[in-house]
Amino acid sequence: MTHRLTLRAAIFSLVVASVSVSGQETVNLTTPEPSNTNYHVQAVMLNVDDGVLTIHLLGANGSTLSCSYTPSTTPTGATLITGLNKAALNTAYAGNATTGSLKQRIFHRLVVMGEATAVCGRPIAGTLTGTVP
């Protein structure tokens, strides 16, 4: 039990640390919201036992958007957690020749694959900009 808790804490710390660096990738919104032109990943939380992957986005104006993949979404949170556990994040992803970052994969699913409506409660349309720090 202690080993499981320690492993969970270590994974959570690595994920949060990996997405909290400045100079990051953002989605520039195709149609800006009032006082908001983009979102960046603020936090990613994995609940392995319950199969829930939660993503918190932060807008340029300080607005927040929470997106959750759960056992009842398509794909399920457990499916994405398993994929993330096995992912080679240093390789190109989805036709991008330069990066395979975690943030790029998140935005690809939410924006390009159109999953934001189901998991965030509304669509997100835009383009990914920025580089991996």
ChimeraX attribute file (.defattr): number of C-alpha atoms within 10 A of each C-alpha:
attribute: neighborCount
match mode: 1-to-1
recipient: residues
	/A:1	6
	/A:2	7
	/A:3	8
	/A:4	9
	/A:5	10
	/A:6	11
	/A:7	12
	/A:8	15
	/A:9	12
	/A:10	11
	/A:11	15
	/A:12	17
	/A:13	12
	/A:14	11
	/A:15	16
	/A:16	15
	/A:17	12
	/A:18	16
	/A:19	18
	/A:20	14
	/A:21	13
	/A:22	9
	/A:23	10
	/A:24	15
	/A:25	21
	/A:26	24
	/A:27	23
	/A:28	21
	/A:29	17
	/A:30	12
	/A:31	12
	/A:32	12
	/A:33	11
	/A:34	7
	/A:35	11
	/A:36	16
	/A:37	17
	/A:38	24
	/A:39	25
	/A:40	22
	/A:41	25
	/A:42	19
	/A:43	18
	/A:44	23
	/A:45	16
	/A:46	20
	/A:47	15
	/A:48	13
	/A:49	7
	/A:50	11
	/A:51	18
	/A:52	22
	/A:53	21
	/A:54	18
	/A:55	20
	/A:56	17
	/A:57	21
	/A:58	19
	/A:59	20
	/A:60	15
	/A:61	13
	/A:62	11
	/A:63	11
	/A:64	14
	/A:65	16
	/A:66	16
	/A:67	20
	/A:68	20
	/A:69	25
	/A:70	20
	/A:71	15
	/A:72	10
	/A:73	14
	/A:74	13
	/A:75	13
	/A:76	16
	/A:77	23
	/A:78	21
	/A:79	17
	/A:80	18
	/A:81	18
	/A:82	12
	/A:83	11
	/A:84	13
	/A:85	10
	/A:86	9
	/A:87	13
	/A:88	13
	/A:89	15
	/A:90	11
	/A:91	12
	/A:92	14
	/A:93	17
	/A:94	11
	/A:95	8
	/A:96	10
	/A:97	9
	/A:98	12
	/A:99	18
	/A:100	19
	/A:101	20
	/A:102	21
	/A:103	22
	/A:104	25
	/A:105	17
	/A:106	14
	/A:107	24
	/A:108	18
	/A:109	12
	/A:110	20
	/A:111	20
	/A:112	17
	/A:113	9
	/A:114	16
	/A:115	22
	/A:116	21
	/A:117	13
	/A:118	15
	/A:119	20
	/A:120	19
	/A:121	13
	/A:122	13
	/A:123	13
	/A:124	22
	/A:125	18
	/A:126	18
	/A:127	15
	/A:128	20
	/A:129	13
	/A:130	12
	/A:131	13
	/A:132	16
	/A:133	9
